[in-house]
Amino acid sequence: MIGLSASYSYSGITALVTGASSGIGAAFAESLAAKGANLILVARSIDVLDEQAARLRSTYGVETETAGVDLTDRSARAGLFDRYAARRIDLLVNNAGVGSHGTFAENPAENALRLIELNCAAVVELARAFLPSMVREATGGIINVGSTAGFQPTPRMAIYGATKAFVVSFSQALSTECRGTGVRVLAFCPGAVATNFGVGLGEPRWTDRIISRAPQPESVVPGALEAFSQSRSMYVPGALNRLAALAVRFAPRYLTASIANKLLST
């Protein structure tokens, strides 16, 4: 069996980062470039990606390229896989995701299915596309971006919380399957982070009440990379977030659902 070294060197690797145009994805790209990683940046906003890639290339002297892909589109995902089928991808950062707010009965079905397609199906397909070669090479790995919302039911964000619960469970299962292969899999589960997530929900209360006081992406991503380097299967940044994640394991789910409902409806 092949063991894991105590640390992981990012210098010279090739990392593919989804949702890389802003927020946590952009912070991953910045941190990885600073560590000497070459980058493949994936998002829908190709103009933003191209500017970001040029800046990172100039600042850190790493190789960068971009792929403008809508990961909710299965045919577009297939094109991405074909494009990089022959390339060695050392690190996959599955960050692209979307949320929703409001009761399940009020939200259009197509919105729920789009959320599942991006938050779950794309994560699975990307992992399946690149994990086998990592196992064959006995190195590298995957960071799947989950959320503390995945630790309990989240009324008014029911599908989002369920998809993040899937990401957590899927990631930890893969981590166990890859034990002894030389490949790492990490579930990165931040709480609220100061990104445009609330704007994307069309829910200004997130920005005013929660997001405005949340940490910046640049402050939480380095810890995730360190946790990956240490071969951990899960990383939750912030002492209060870790305490809450632990507490919900012992609380009745009806109680945690009621608390989440109150928080997400006020």
N, C-alpha and C positions, 0 to 999 in steps of 0.2 A: 504494500500500500504506500502511496505517495503522501507524505505529510506536508503541512503548510509551514513556511518559515514564519518567524515571529513578526516580521514586518513585510511590507510590499512596496517595491520601488515603482513609482509612476513614471520615472524618467525614461523616455523613449518608447513608451507603450502607445498603442492607438486606442482611443476611447471614443465611443459613439454615444452622444448625449441627445436625448429627445426633449422636446420642449425647451430648446436651448436659447430661444430668442429673448427671454426675460425671466425674472424671478429666480427660483431655485435652480432651474436649468442653466441660466446664464452664470449664476454663482458657481455651479459645478464646472462649467467651461473655464471660468477665470482661475479657479483654484487648481484645476488639473493642468492648465497651461503653465501656471506658475511653478508647478512641480516637474515640468518638462515633458508632459504628455502631448502627443499629436492628437488632433481632434477632428471628428466628423460631427458637425452640428446639424441637427434635424429639427425642423419646425415648418409651419406654413408660411411664415413671414420671411421669404427669401432675401428681400432687400436688407432687412434688419440683420439677418444671419451673415450676409456677405460683409457688411460693415464691421460686425463683431469679429468675424474671422480675420479680416485684414488687420484690425487693431491687435488682436491676440498674437498674430503672426509677427507683427512688427515689434510688439512689446517684449515677447518672450522667446522669439526665434524658433517657434515650433511650427510644424506643418499643420495647416488647417484646410478643411474643405466643407462645403455646405450641401445640403439636400433639402429642397423645398417640398415637403410631403405633408399631406393631410392624413394623419394616422387613423382617422375615423373611417377612411376609405380602404376597403380590403384590397382592391386592385392597386391602389397607390402603395400600400404596404408591400405587396408582392413585387412591385417594381423596385422598391428599396432593397428587398432581400436579393433580388437578381443583381442589382448594381454592386452589392458588396459580398456576393457569395464566394468569390475567390480571394477576398481580402482577409487578412488576419485581424480580428477585432479582439483586443485583449480585455477591454472593459466596456460593458454595456450599462449605461445609466438610463433606466426606464423612468423618466421624469414626467413626460407629457401626460396631462390629465385635465379634466374639467369637472366642475361641480354644478349643483343646482340647489335652489332654495324654494320652499313652498311644499304644500301637502302633495302627496303622491297622486291623489285623485284629481288635483287641479292642473298638474303638469302634463303637457302633451306627451303621448306615448313615444313619439319619435325622439324627443329630448332624452327620455330615459334610456332608450336603446342606443342612442349616440354616446351617452355617458358610459354605458357598459362596454360598447365597442372600443372606446379609447382607453378607459381605465382598466379593463380586464383583457379583452381579446387581443389588443395590440401588445400588451405586456407579455401575454403568453406566446404570441407568434414571434415577437422579437427574441424572447428568451430561447425559444425552440430553434430559431434560425442560427443563433450564434453560440449557444451553450455546447453543442456536441464537439465543435472544433476546440473549444477551450478544454474540454475533458480530454480530448486526444492529445493536446499539447501539454496537459497537466499544469496549466497556469491560467491566471486571469480570473474573471468573474463578473458578477452582475450586482448592481445596486438598484433595487426597486424602491421607488419613493411611495411610501404609504402615507399614513396620517394617524394621529391619535384618535381621529373619528372612527377608525377601524376597530377600536377596542370595546365599543358599546353601540347599541342601537342609537340612531340619530334621527328622530322624528323631524320632519320638515327638510331633512337632507337624507332621506331614507336610502335612495339609490347610491348616493355618493358614499355614505358610511358603509354600506354593504360592499361596494366595490373595493374600498380600502381594506375591509376585513378580508376580502378575497386575496388582495395583494400580500397582506401580512401572512396569512396561512400558506399561500403558494410559495412565498419566499422562504419561509422557515422549513417547509417540506423539501424544497430544492436544496437548501443548505445542508440538510441531513443526508439527502441522496448523494451530494457531492463530497461528503466527508471522506477524506483519504484519497481524493483524486487530484489534489493540488488546486482546486477551484473554489473560490469563495462566493457566497451569495448573502447579501445583506438586505434586510428590510429597514429602510430609513423612515422613521415615523415622527415627523415634526408636528408640533401643535400649530397654532396660528403663526403665520410668518407674514411680514410686511411685503406682500406682492400685490398684483392686480387681481387676485382671486375674487375679492368682494365685488370689484367692478364687473368681472365676468359673470357673476351671479345676478347682476342687476339689483343688488341688495345693498344700498348705501349704508345701512346700519352696521354692516360688517366693517366697512372702512372707518366709520365714525367711532364705533364702540369697541371693536376688537383689533382690527388690523392696524389702526393708528398707534396702538401701544405694543404691537408685536415686534419681535426681533427682526433684524434685516436678514435676508438670505445669506449674505456673506458671513454672518456670525454663526450659522448653524451647519453649513456645508463642510467646513474643515473637520468638525467632529465626526461627520459621517465618513469622510475619507480615512480618518484615523481608525475608526471602528472597523472599516473594511480591511485596513492594513493589519489589524489585530485579529482578523478572522472571526469577528463576532457575527452572529446571525441577525441581531436586531440592535438598532440604536435609536433612542428617544432623547432628543436634546432638551435640556432644562430640567432642573430638579423637581419643579412642580408638575411638569408633564409626566416625568417618570413616576412620581408619587401617585398621580391620578391614574396612570396606566396600571399600576399595581393594585390600587384600591378597587377598581371596577372588576377585577378578577374575583373578589370576595363579596361584592354587593349583588343583590338580586337584580336580574336584568330588567324587570319591570320598574325598579327604582331608578336605575341608571337611565332608562329610556325616559322616565318622567322628568328627571333632572335635565337631560339634554333637551327635551321638548321645551322646558321653561326657558333655558338659556337661548335657544334658537328662535323663540317666538317673541322675545321681549325687545 
